[in-house]
Amino acid sequence: MVRIVSLMTAAAVVISASPVAAHARLVSATPASGAIVSAPGAVSLTFSERFAAPFSSVEVKDGQGRAVTLRQEVSEDGKTLSGSFARPLTAGVYEVRWAIAAADGHRMTGSHSFTVR
């Protein structure tokens, strides 16, 4: 009986000691949220952990809600999602929307805006 209780206690300790799955979080964005910048050549989003590139995206829309053409890239370490603009941005407000699938499968989304002077 003591052996069964010991095994159950050990199993409970192992189960409770399992790591809690942390989700990826955005750690930096360029241009930053609310930034006023000269025409940037790209947007860049860096996350706290690797994400699944095939299930992740970034898009930029102008003040009229029109999509801005960009070429999406993922860094070698798998933590930075960026998009290079096909042509220079004109003055105005732009919204960046992103979606990633973290390594644990959790889907994360977010958005922010910046202004080109």
Helices and strands as residue ranges (DSSP letters): H 2-16, E 26-30, E 36-37, E 42-47, G 53-55, E 57-61, E 70-74, E 80-85, E 92-101, E 107-116
